[in-house]
Amino acid sequence: MPNADHEYRLYGDLADWWPLISPPREYAEEAAYLTGVLSSRSPVCVNEVLDLGSGGGHVAMHLKDKFMLTLVDISDDMLAVSRRLNPECRHLRGDMRTIRLARTFDAVLVHDAIDYITTQDDLARVIATAFNHCRPGGTALFVPDYVKDGFRELAGSGGGGTDGTGRHATFRERTWDPDPTDDWVRADYEFILRQADGSVEVIRESHRLGAFSRDVWQRLLTSAGFVPGTGSAGSVPGADPAGRALPGRPPANMFLVHRPP
Ligand SMILES: C[S@@+](CC[C@H](N)C(=O)[O-])C[C@H]1O[C@@H](n2cnc3c(N)ncnc32)[C@H](O)[C@@H]1O
């Protein structure tokens, strides 16, 4: 299992398969929810959004009609995939722990890429990046797939996309916790990649994914200077402040915070 997040083959030489392994349409419902949250739960009107760890731009493609997006990822291969899908968005190569763009945005989104942060020091660095790029009164949204509290082993499968050339991909996964005393879990993936000529390659890769406790999240967010919004304890709001149901599907976990005005 590589130590550096960006060394995973999935985001390197396999990046071209990303739209088939994790098809963009699967992000639509959650992106609709995030759009609803950003539009209704921000103290300031959200127009410009920084997406840290934007990957293949599958979330972005569902947000770009509503917001002006700047997309940052550490992987040139994933940025290339996203540029094809989202040519109208600004793309930048950078590490969410260290990038500094010398400007702020109305909101900063760190979606599932936050999973690749596996130490508290690095989580603090990402939160500092978000704070640094969040305008006063702006919003930051962190959407980790896993938190330590109540983590349960998961086995599943997915993918199933086919592209114009006839390539097809599916995957199986098992996510489990080798050591509940630390801050990460392990996802064992099996990618089944079928080329247009029918030949099949099976690639196995294990990823280390962060699973921090809610207490750790809250402590680090507060230390960075953020103040909680609804959902900051990981409880995901189902309605806007007026009590109207939010659209789409809420993520499993979400930390919603604001930079003080
Ligand atoms: C699961 S993918 C994100 C998929 C994305 N949500 C989408 O809509 O396509 C995780 C991404 O995190 C990126 N990543 C991992 N560590 C990173 C870091 N330190 N800084 C920036 N990007 C990172 C990887 O290169 C990969 O593209």
The ligand as an SDF file (V2000), in Angstrom:
LIG
                    3D

 27 29  0  0  0  0  0  0  0  0999 V2000
  -12.0600    9.7350   -4.8180 C   0  0  0  0  0  0  0  0  0  0  0  0
  -11.1200   10.7910   -5.8180 S   0  0  0  0  0  0  0  0  0  0  0  0
  -12.1200   12.2620   -5.8940 C   0  0  0  0  0  0  0  0  0  0  0  0
  -13.2440   12.1130   -6.8390 C   0  0  0  0  0  0  0  0  0  0  0  0
  -14.0160   13.4000   -7.0310 C   0  0  0  0  0  0  0  0  0  0  0  0
  -14.8940   13.6740   -5.8820 N   0  0  0  0  0  0  0  0  0  0  0  0
  -14.7970   13.4320   -8.3070 C   0  0  0  0  0  0  0  0  0  0  0  0
  -15.8410   14.0840   -8.2980 O   0  0  0  0  0  0  0  0  0  0  0  0
  -14.3690   12.8590   -9.3190 O   0  0  0  0  0  0  0  0  0  0  0  0
   -9.8620   11.3130   -4.7080 C   0  0  0  0  0  0  0  0  0  0  0  0
   -8.9420   12.3800   -5.3030 C   0  0  0  0  0  0  0  0  0  0  0  0
   -8.1720   12.9310   -4.2530 O   0  0  0  0  0  0  0  0  0  0  0  0
   -6.9550   13.3530   -4.8310 C   0  0  0  0  0  0  0  0  0  0  0  0
   -6.0160   13.6110   -3.7350 N   0  0  0  0  0  0  0  0  0  0  0  0
   -5.5140   12.7280   -2.8330 C   0  0  0  0  0  0  0  0  0  0  0  0
   -4.6940   13.3600   -1.9850 N   0  0  0  0  0  0  0  0  0  0  0  0
   -4.6850   14.6810   -2.3540 C   0  0  0  0  0  0  0  0  0  0  0  0
   -4.0230   15.8370   -1.8560 C   0  0  0  0  0  0  0  0  0  0  0  0
   -3.1990   15.7720   -0.7930 N   0  0  0  0  0  0  0  0  0  0  0  0
   -4.2610   17.0190   -2.4640 N   0  0  0  0  0  0  0  0  0  0  0  0
   -5.0820   17.1020   -3.5430 C   0  0  0  0  0  0  0  0  0  0  0  0
   -5.7190   16.0330   -4.0750 N   0  0  0  0  0  0  0  0  0  0  0  0
   -5.5350   14.8340   -3.4620 C   0  0  0  0  0  0  0  0  0  0  0  0
   -6.5980   12.1930   -5.7350 C   0  0  0  0  0  0  0  0  0  0  0  0
   -5.6380   12.5580   -6.6890 O   0  0  0  0  0  0  0  0  0  0  0  0
   -7.9490   11.8640   -6.3310 C   0  0  0  0  0  0  0  0  0  0  0  0
   -8.1490   12.5420   -7.5430 O   0  0  0  0  0  0  0  0  0  0  0  0
  1  2  1  0
  2  3  1  0
  2 10  1  0
  3  4  1  0
  4  5  1  0
  5  6  1  0
  5  7  1  0
  7  8  2  0
  7  9  1  0
 10 11  1  0
 11 12  1  0
 11 26  1  0
 12 13  1  0
 13 14  1  0
 13 24  1  0
 14 15  1  0
 14 23  1  0
 15 16  2  0
 16 17  1  0
 17 18  1  0
 17 23  2  0
 18 19  1  0
 18 20  2  0
 20 21  1  0
 21 22  2  0
 22 23  1  0
 24 25  1  0
 24 26  1  0
 26 27  1  0
M  CHG  2   2   1   9  -1
M  END
$$$$
